[in-house]
Amino acid sequence: MELAAATQAQIDSRSLAHAQALVQRIVAERHDRPSLVSRIAIEVGAEIIEGIRQPGDDLNSVELSKRYRTSRTPIREALMLLEKEGLVDVPPRKRPRVASPGLDEIREIYRARATLFAMVAAETARSIDQKGLDRLRAGFRDMELAYRAGDFNAFVWANVDFYELNTQLAGNLTVKRILDSLLLRTARLRRLSLARPGRMARSYDDHARLIAAYEDRDAQLAAALIQSNHINALAALESHLAPEA
């Protein structure tokens, strides 16, 4: 797909760069591929996360080959990488397309994340030191600045960064690996959820309370707050997707 000039003009370059960095981190950590294959996967994956490519859209290998001035083999390899991360479907004998997860799968993912992040929040609250707390406060400050400025894209990525910092501070590498495996699958969904009316304000309030729970070293409250935030995000997605389902 060649992106039209009108579409290009609507792209937030900073947000797209964040999406590319996220895909690069996951792809680089999990897959050892030639640089061109990685570049294609990073750029196409970021376009999916940013909503430039919509669920169900065809991913025409011929058009992508023209765009990247390469044969179809690197294109196929890049799309297979994205299939492993849940962003692309590659059906047998059919054209690859942007993945379109069903509502049941989305529920499973969000409930799993809610449970795992409750564990992360509890461990963080119990073990956090002053340096870690200062880092979380700084991460929340980025969310606050974006929220007060009404900068939706900046809020989305501050939210992503805040949760990544939580998983780092918890120190549970097994849980972090599982959450990372779900990260690209939920990045586009997070945008959909936070775009629902009133959702960004609710998310901001939830995280302000979460910071207070961390400051009090209240593991039980921190776990409840972060789990509630995920359940509320799922409810926002259900209200958006259920009529389509």
PyMOL commands that set and color helices and strands:
alter all, ss='L'
color gray80, all
select helices_A, chain A and resi 5-10+13-30+35-49+61-68+72-84+103-127+130-149+152-170+173-194+199-215+219-241
alter helices_A, ss='H'
color red, helices_A
select strands_A, chain A and resi 88-89+97-98
alter strands_A, ss='S'
color yellow, strands_A
deselect
rebuild
show_as cartoon
